[in-house]
Amino acid sequence: MGKEFIELFEHWAGSYDDSVKGIDPEYREVFKNYEFILNEVAKRSEGRVLEFGPGTGNLTSKMAAKGLVVIAVEPSRAMRELAVAKLGDEAKIEEGDFFQYPEGRFDTLVSTYAFHHLTDEEKERAIRDYGNLLAPGGKIVFADTMYESLAMYEKAIEDAASKGFNSLAEDLQREYYTTIPVLKEMMDKNGFLVSFERCNEFVWLMTAEKK
């Protein structure tokens, strides 16, 4: 359930905000248009929001500034502490993950750069569960690395390796990146109307409304 990556985020927490600025050339394309991506997710969010994997709270702060009621669940203690320090009382930051979160109903479920920590089987289970959290018209708004096909995913690994971006190539193989057709089938099966918009070479914005 993504918990195998917690140690990575414990170490990454202190430099995460620098990473998303594109300072590291190896990950510059991954975080290209980062502010635009967060702003788009915030713009599409409504009402009572549950955020999965807020990290240091960059998206959380944008939604809170919009006046939304935000509860964010983060498995990394180091990330949570930074998010709490950044946000204060503007949002509620709790320990949790894609399967452990507060009870209740939400209008919007959001996440950025995190859903790939779940296997495809776990993604489908999560989407099925989320249907019970949302009323008709409720939305899932996730921005994450995904690919149009398995061939495109394999090409991304080859391209990273050919550029000498060995850490990126390893990340692409270690984590659970999926394809748009697979996600669309999951959403269709669980009663969501879904659309995908490309944000950069790696990241797509997935918006799914419950029918």
Stockholm file with secondary structure:
# STOCKHOLM 1.0

chainA/1-211         MGKEFIELFEHWAGSYDDSVKGIDPEYREVFKNYEFILNEVAKRSEGRVLEFGPGTGNLTSKMAAKGLVVIAVEPSRAMRELAVAKLGDEAKIEEGDFFQYPEGRFDTLVSTYAFHHLTDEEKERAIRDYGNLLAPGGKIVFADTMYESLAMYEKAIEDAASKGFNSLAEDLQREYYTTIPVLKEMMDKNGFLVSFERCNEFVWLMTAEKK
#=GR chainA/1-211 SS CCGGGHHHHHHHGGGHHHHTTTCSGGGTTTTTTHHHHHHHHHHHCCSEEEEECCTTTHHHHHHHHTTCEEEEEESCHHHHHHHHHHHTTSSEEEECCSSCCCCSCEEEEEEESCGGGSCHHHHHHHHHHHTTTEEEEEEEEEEEECBSSHHHHHHHHHHHHHTTCHHHHHHHHHSCCCBHHHHHHHHHHTTEEEEEEECSSSEEEEEEEEC
#=GC SS_cons         CCGGGHHHHHHHGGGHHHHTTTCSGGGTTTTTTHHHHHHHHHHHCCSEEEEECCTTTHHHHHHHHTTCEEEEEESCHHHHHHHHHHHTTSSEEEECCSSCCCCSCEEEEEEESCGGGSCHHHHHHHHHHHTTTEEEEEEEEEEEECBSSHHHHHHHHHHHHHTTCHHHHHHHHHSCCCBHHHHHHHHHHTTEEEEEEECSSSEEEEEEEEC
//
